[in-house]
Amino acid sequence: MRPLSARSFSRSLIALGGLLLLSQPTLAADDDAPKGPAVTVLKAAKSCFSDIVEASGTIIAREETSVRPERPGLKITEVLAEAGETTTAGQVLARLALPEGGTLQVTAPVAGVIATSTAQIGGLASARGEALFTIVARSEYDLVGMVATNDVRKLANNQTATVRIPGAGDVEGKVRRIGPTVEPNIQQGMVYIGISTQRRLLINASGRALIKTGQSCNVAVPLTAVQYSSAGTVVQVIRRNRVETKRVEIGLMSGGNIEVRDGLNEGDIVVARAGALLREGDPVRPVMATEAAK
């Protein structure tokens, strides 16, 4: 075999160097490429949460007015209103026959909703007898509810509330009065939620009030992104395609999301469903939740 000349040897070194240079970008790209399992992630974003206190109780009339004739022993000849109807002040509800002849009109003393009626044609009416009609004055009701002692301190007059009543849907209300004491056996306090509605509500019906006592705006993540352990509450974030575990302070919850008051920044890439299979420093291939849903 003939030995290489100095010129041929130099050319071989140059060619080898060129091959090494061409291969370097490929190696770098391989080093930077994400490795490990695909993980669904999302960006932590700011959101506002309402602090809601729940109160469960019953519906009562705030003020109930009884309607009777002023004279005894009158016979009912005509009934012009029924339970459930809305009345105006002065509206004629029934007509009664006087013993000496003529008629007497029974009118509504206040506007409101007729809660009950015992008036029947041919029946007798008296000033001391059973009321012919009872009216919920001005269509004003109260939900008298019980609230956990820890939540009573959050309540204040005029706070808005959504009152949910089975069979009647949702009606709006406001905190009208807060009881001064706590029931010792159940450690709950009383609250009166005022309701004004033209809709007929059944007296003594059960209801539940959702009282908005405040609002907090912070970074939010799905509940599934939060883990609870002996080390505290944590979320898993992705930095440079690796898992990092961050301890966080959580707050209010709403609609499947939870407020993060400390430990997380807006825009952080968070593992959407945290789990024990992912550990600190694990390499992963992050996939945004919007892309994973396609």
C-alpha positions in Angstrom: 0.0 0.0 0.0 1.4 3.4 -1.0 1.8 5.9 1.9 -0.3 9.1 1.8 1.4 12.2 0.6 1.4 15.3 2.9 -1.1 16.9 0.5 -3.5 13.9 0.5 -3.4 13.7 4.3 -4.3 17.3 4.7 -7.3 16.9 2.3 -8.5 13.9 4.4 -8.4 15.9 7.6 -10.4 18.8 6.0 -13.0 16.4 4.7 -13.3 14.8 8.1 -13.7 18.1 9.9 -16.5 19.1 7.4 -18.4 15.9 8.3 -18.1 16.7 12.0 -19.3 20.2 11.5 -22.3 19.0 9.5 -23.3 16.5 12.1 -23.2 19.0 15.1 -26.6 20.7 14.4 -28.3 17.4 14.2 -26.8 16.3 17.6 -27.8 19.6 19.2 -31.3 19.3 17.9 -31.5 15.8 19.3 -30.4 17.0 22.7 -33.1 19.8 22.7 -35.9 17.6 21.5 -38.5 16.7 24.2 -38.3 13.2 25.5 -40.5 11.2 27.8 -44.3 10.7 27.7 -46.7 13.2 26.3 -48.4 15.3 29.0 -51.5 17.6 28.6 -50.7 21.1 29.9 -52.3 24.5 30.0 -51.3 28.1 30.8 -52.2 29.4 34.2 -54.5 32.4 33.7 -56.1 34.9 36.0 -59.7 34.5 37.0 -62.1 36.0 39.6 -63.9 33.9 42.2 -66.9 34.7 44.2 -66.9 33.9 47.9 -70.3 32.1 48.4 -71.9 31.3 51.7 -74.8 28.8 51.6 -77.9 29.0 53.8 -80.7 26.4 53.8 -84.1 27.1 55.3 -87.8 27.7 54.6 -89.9 30.4 52.9 -92.1 32.6 55.1 -94.2 35.7 54.3 -92.4 38.8 55.7 -95.8 40.3 56.5 -99.1 38.5 56.2 -102.4 40.5 56.2 -105.7 38.8 57.1 -108.9 39.9 55.4 -112.3 39.7 57.1 -115.5 41.7 57.1 -116.0 44.2 59.9 -119.5 42.8 60.7 -120.6 39.4 61.9 -123.0 36.9 60.2 -122.6 37.9 56.6 -123.2 35.5 53.7 -120.8 35.2 50.9 -122.5 35.8 47.5 -119.6 36.3 45.2 -115.8 35.4 45.2 -113.7 37.5 42.9 -110.2 36.3 43.8 -108.4 33.1 44.5 -105.2 31.9 46.2 -102.1 32.5 44.1 -103.4 35.6 42.4 -101.8 39.0 42.7 -103.9 41.8 44.1 -103.7 45.6 44.2 -104.6 47.7 47.2 -108.4 48.3 47.2 -109.2 45.5 44.8 -112.6 43.8 45.5 -112.0 40.2 46.6 -115.6 39.2 47.6 -119.1 40.4 48.0 -121.3 39.6 51.0 -125.0 39.9 51.6 -126.1 42.2 54.5 -129.0 40.9 56.8 -131.0 44.1 56.1 -130.4 43.8 52.4 -127.8 45.2 50.1 -124.1 44.0 49.8 -120.8 44.6 51.4 -117.6 44.5 49.4 -114.5 43.0 50.9 -111.3 44.6 49.5 -107.6 44.0 49.7 -106.0 46.4 52.3 -102.6 46.0 50.7 -101.1 45.0 47.4 -99.5 41.5 47.3 -100.1 37.8 46.6 -103.1 36.0 48.0 -101.5 33.2 50.0 -104.7 31.4 51.2 -108.5 31.7 50.7 -111.4 30.1 52.6 -114.1 32.2 50.8 -116.9 30.0 49.3 -120.2 31.1 47.9 -122.9 30.5 50.4 -120.5 30.4 53.3 -120.6 32.7 56.3 -118.1 35.4 57.1 -117.5 37.2 60.4 -115.2 39.8 61.9 -114.0 37.2 64.5 -114.1 34.2 62.3 -111.6 32.6 60.0 -110.0 35.0 57.6 -111.5 35.0 54.1 -108.1 35.8 52.6 -104.5 36.1 53.7 -102.3 38.3 51.6 -98.4 38.3 51.5 -98.1 42.1 51.8 -96.2 43.7 48.8 -95.3 40.2 47.6 -92.4 40.2 50.1 -91.0 36.9 51.4 -88.1 35.9 53.5 -86.0 32.8 53.4 -85.1 32.0 57.0 -81.9 30.0 56.7 -79.2 28.5 58.8 -75.6 29.2 58.2 -72.4 27.6 59.6 -71.0 29.6 62.5 -67.7 30.1 60.6 -69.6 31.7 57.8 -71.8 34.0 59.9 -68.9 36.5 60.3 -68.8 36.9 56.5 -72.4 38.1 56.2 -73.6 41.7 56.0 -76.9 43.4 55.2 -77.7 44.0 51.5 -75.4 41.3 50.2 -76.9 39.8 47.1 -78.1 36.2 47.0 -79.6 33.7 44.6 -82.4 31.7 46.2 -83.2 28.3 44.8 -86.6 27.0 45.5 -87.7 23.5 44.2 -90.6 24.0 41.8 -90.2 27.7 41.6 -86.7 28.1 40.1 -84.2 30.8 41.1 -85.2 34.2 42.5 -83.0 37.1 43.6 -82.7 38.3 47.1 -80.7 40.2 49.6 -79.5 39.7 53.2 -82.0 41.6 55.3 -81.2 40.6 58.8 -78.6 38.4 60.6 -79.5 36.6 63.8 -77.7 37.7 66.9 -77.2 34.2 68.4 -76.1 30.7 67.4 -78.0 27.5 67.9 -75.7 25.7 70.4 -76.7 22.1 69.4 -75.9 22.6 65.7 -73.6 25.5 65.8 -75.4 27.5 63.1 -76.6 31.0 63.0 -79.8 32.4 61.4 -80.1 34.8 58.4 -83.1 36.4 56.8 -82.9 36.7 53.0 -85.4 39.2 51.7 -87.2 38.2 48.4 -89.5 40.4 46.4 -91.2 38.7 43.5 -94.5 38.6 41.7 -94.2 34.9 41.4 -96.2 32.9 43.9 -94.0 31.2 46.4 -95.3 28.5 48.6 -95.2 29.4 52.3 -93.0 26.9 54.3 -91.4 25.6 51.1 -87.7 24.7 51.5 -85.1 26.8 49.8 -81.3 27.3 49.5 -79.6 30.7 49.3 -76.2 31.3 47.7 -75.0 34.5 49.3 -72.1 36.4 47.6 -70.0 37.8 50.4 -66.9 38.8 48.4 -64.7 38.3 45.4 -61.1 37.4 44.8 -59.1 37.6 41.6 -55.9 35.5 41.2 -54.3 32.8 39.0 -56.6 29.9 38.5 -56.0 26.2 37.5 -58.3 23.2 37.2 -59.0 21.2 40.3 -57.3 18.2 38.6 -54.0 20.1 38.5 -53.8 20.3 42.3 -52.3 17.5 44.4 -52.6 17.2 48.2 -49.9 15.4 50.1 -48.1 15.4 53.4 -45.7 18.0 52.0 -48.6 20.4 51.4 -50.6 21.4 48.3 -48.7 21.3 45.1 -49.0 21.7 41.3 -46.7 20.4 38.6 -45.3 22.8 36.1 -43.2 22.2 33.0 -39.9 24.1 32.5 -37.5 23.1 29.6 -39.5 20.0 29.0 -39.0 18.7 32.6 -41.4 18.4 35.6 -41.1 20.8 38.5 -43.2 20.6 41.6 -44.3 23.9 43.1 -45.9 24.3 46.5 -49.0 26.6 46.3 -51.5 28.3 48.5 -55.1 27.8 47.3 -58.3 29.7 47.9 -61.8 29.7 46.5 -63.3 27.2 44.1 -65.8 27.6 41.3 -66.9 25.7 38.2 -64.1 23.0 38.4 -61.3 25.6 38.9 -59.5 26.7 42.0 -57.8 29.9 42.9 -54.0 29.9 43.5 -53.1 32.7 45.9 -49.4 32.1 46.0 -46.7 29.9 44.4 -47.8 30.2 40.7 -47.5 32.9 38.1 -49.8 33.8 35.3 -48.5 32.1 32.1 -46.8 29.2 33.9 -47.2 25.9 32.0 -49.2 23.6 34.3 -49.8 19.9 34.1 -53.6 19.6 33.6 -54.0 16.4 35.5 -51.3 16.0 38.1 -50.4 12.5 39.3 -48.0 10.4 41.2 -46.6 9.0 37.9 -44.8 12.3 37.2 -41.9 13.2 39.5 -39.5 16.1 39.9 -37.1 16.3 36.9 -38.9 13.8 34.7 -38.6 14.6 31.0 -41.9 15.0 29.2 -43.4 16.1 25.9 -45.9 18.9 26.7 -49.1 19.1 24.7 -51.4 22.1 25.1 -54.9 21.2 26.2 -56.4 23.0 23.2 -54.3 20.8 20.8 -55.0 17.6 22.8 -58.7 18.2 22.4 -58.5 18.2 18.5 
